[in-house]
C-alpha cells in the first residue's frame, strides 16, 4: 500500500509541475495582447501561485518524494505552430485559453491523484493532514483557472 501512496503523490507532483508550466505559458501568451485584461491576468497569476504552493507542499512531505529522473514534460513550445505569436487578439486569447485549459486538466488530474493518496493515507494522520492542505491549494488553483476561462475578453 505504501508504494501506491508514493505513486499517487508522485503523479500528483508531476501533474502539478505540468500545470504550472501550462499556466505560465498561458500568461506569457496572454501578456502579448495589448491591452491586457488585468482581471484575467490576476487569475492566471493566482493559479500559478497556488500551484507553486501545492508543489512546494508536496516536496515538503515527510516522505521521500522526488521527481522521476525523466519527468514527462510537454514537448510542444509555449505556443503551437509558428514561433512568432499571432497579432490577432482573438487568436492570442484562444491560444492562452488552450494553455489554461491544459493547466486545468493537469490540475484536475493532480487533485484526483491527491485524493487517492488521502484515501490511502488513512492510517497516517500526519501525512493525511498535509495532503488535505495540498488538496486545498490545488482546489484554489483550479478555481482561479475556471474563473480565468469564464472571462470573455473582447
Secondary structure, DSSP 8 states (H G I E B T S, - for coil): -HHHHHHHHHHHHHHHHHHHHHHHHHHHHHTTSSS--HHHHHHHHHHHHHHHHHHHHHHTSSS-----TT-----S-SSSSSSS--S-HHHHHHHHHHHHHHHHHHHHHHHHHHHHHHHHTTT-HHHHHHHHHHHHHHHHHHHHHHHHHH----
